[in-house]
Amino acid sequence: GQNIDQPTEMTATEGAIVQINCTYQTSGFNGLFWYQQHAGEAPTFLSYNVLDGLEEKGRFSSFLSRSKGYSYLLLKELQMKDSASYLCAVRETNFNKFYFGSGTKLNVKP
Amino acid sequence: GAGVSQTPSNKVTEKGKYVELRCDPISGHTALYWYRQSLGQGPEFLIYFQGTGAADDSGLPNDRFFAVRPEGSVSTLKIQRTERGDSAVYLCASSLAGSGANVLTFGAGSRLTVL
């Protein structure tokens, strides 16, 4: 199985930078994913890391260290619309399952 | 279709009743997943289909839960003798198969309330 931990809630100011951390313990690993979920809506894909390092995608970046079982999602130039839950997910080796963390609720204040 | 479609969007039922939840995946996506999400939690894996067959049903909580995908497209999640603890949002997702399965596209979910 998988154990995925991320903070429950974070608050940041519009225009600032925020880093959401995720640690995981897995029996098999084939990729770390970040999804965004607005309240009452479906999760939507943000980023994917399978190799160590930083993946940048506009205002969003995601980092992975496989040896440490650690990832983070970095959000720059925060906007009010970034207020949402951010889900860290690990895909296991056989591609069948994606295990999700409980999500980090990000509150962006003016 | 353009996205993953789930019906009904909301279902209220009484304890002990039978419910069916339907998922219509993105055309061409051979992989289909069912997840369950309770308030304040992340999605919990239930079952995965590759084509018509249930390739992995290890997440189904007990034998009251069953899912089918007879023609490799639309899938139905069936819950017998519903219990209050089954109340949750049931999410369906589809993707390309194998190593192309980098992105799960989720439907809006079916919110099930068992009274």
Interface residues (C-beta under 8 A of the other chain):
Chain A: I4 G31 F33 Y35 E41 A42 P43 T44 F45 Y48 L87 A89 R91 F95 N96 K97 F98 Y99 F100 G101 S102 G103
Chain B: V4 Y33 Y35 G40 Q41 G42 P43 E44 F45 Y48 A55 D56 G59 L91 A97 G98 S99 A101 N102 V103 L104 T105 F106 G107 A108 G109
